[in-house]
């Protein structure tokens, strides 16, 4: 059950990241703040606090493009690690 929750979170977050990146690149501070806020809440709800902190940083300074891009890169790296953990929860045979 927990694995499925995280799988849904990963899918939803990976869908939202391109939207957020587009808004950052377009210097759309209102859009950046809205998507970052949404993702901060979703991340916090599943307890992925490091990712929630990245989204919070973006939300606080939506007009800081370089910082937002760095935070998004950190989110993507963390999502990759989380995805590996979720796979091992869903299929324990994949564990090393």
N, C-alpha and C positions, 0 to 999 in steps of 0.2 A: 504494500500500500504506500509506504513512504517513497519507494522507488518510483511509483507512478506519479506521485505528487511532484517530485523533482523533475521527472521527465516532462510533465506538463509545464512546469516553470521554465525549464530550459527551452522548450519549443516556443513558448510565448515570448521569452526574453530575446531569443535569436530572431524572432519576427520583428520585434520592436527596435533592435539595434540599427538596422538600415534606415528606419524612419528617423531615429535620433541623429544618426550621422548626417543624413540629408539636411536636417534642420540646422545642425551645427555648421555645415558647409555653406548654407544659405544665410547664415548670421540671423536666423529667426529666433531671437531670444525668448519670445513667448512660447513658441513651439518647443524649443529645447527644454525650457522649464517644465512644461506640461508633461512631456514624455519622460523626462528624468524623474519627475515626481511620481508618476505612475509606476515606473520601474523600481524606484527606491522603496515604495510601499510593497510591491510584490516580492522584492528581495527580502525585505524585513519580515514579511509574513511567513516565509519558509525558513527564516533564520540564517540566510546567507549575508551576514553582516558586513563582510569586507566588500562585497559587490554593492550592497545598499549604500555603503559609505562613498563609493565611487560615484554612484548616481546622485547622492546628496551633494557632493562637491560640484558636480555639473549643474545641479539645480540652483545652488547658491550663486554661481557665477556663470549664467548662461551665455554671456557675451564674451567669455574668455575662450576663444576657439582652440588655441594650442593646448590649454589645460584640459579642455573637453575631449580633444582627440586622444591625449595621453590617457585620460581616465577610461575612455572607450576601449582603447587597446588593452588596458589592464583588465577591464571587464571581460573582454573576449578571451584573454589568457585564463582567467579564473573560471570562465564557463567551460573551457576545454578540460580543466582539471576536474570540475564538478561532473561533467559528462562522463568521464572515466569512472568516477566513484559511483554514479548512478548505474552505469552498465554493470558494475560489479555487484550492486544490490539486486538488480533485476536478473542477473545470470551469474550466480556465485561460481560457476564452473570457469568463468573468465578470469578469476583472481589468480595472480601469480603464485 
